[in-house]
Amino acid sequence: MKQIFVLLVWLGLAAGGLAQEYKAMGPDIFDPQAKGEELIAGALTRAAREDKRVLVFFGANWCPWTRRLHRALTADAEVLRTRRRGFVLVYVDANTRKDKQHNAAVIEKYGNPLRFGIPVFVVLERDGALLTTRETQSLAAKTDEEVAARVRQFLETWVR
């Protein structure tokens, strides 16, 4: 019984290490520990297998606009349908507040898309070739429905 108690305490402490990056913002969207190169490599493998393109979403857990775009990508039925039909979505944490070199190599590899700010979309061909970089401020709108419509329109442009 004591061993079970010790195990439960240890698991509780270990789970504490998985705390949200910015608790007030809600659950994390991006894994701040994940290596962008590995995430994209996995997405490219899947995209080649499924004959899709890769939508790289560079953003940060602290950014309200990133969270609003995430909702459009994951909660709107039309956007979901378009995204699933043509893309493998990969989230790359671009938060450099705590570590200025965080995912710097992958950001540089794709032409420093953060020059447009956070968040930003990058569309890759299934072989990894860069097709487009899209700033997202132009997708902003008053309502979530309008944001979703603009995101869907952007995605439709790049579906195979």
ABEGO torsion letter per residue (X at the ends): XAAAAAAAAAAAAAAAAABBABAAAEBBABBAABBAAAAAAAAAAAAAAAGBBBBBBBBBAABAAAAAAAAAAAABAAAAAAAAAABBBBBBBABAAABAABGAAAAAAAGGAAAAEOBBBBBBBAAGBBABBBBAAAABBABAAAAAAAAAAAAAAABX
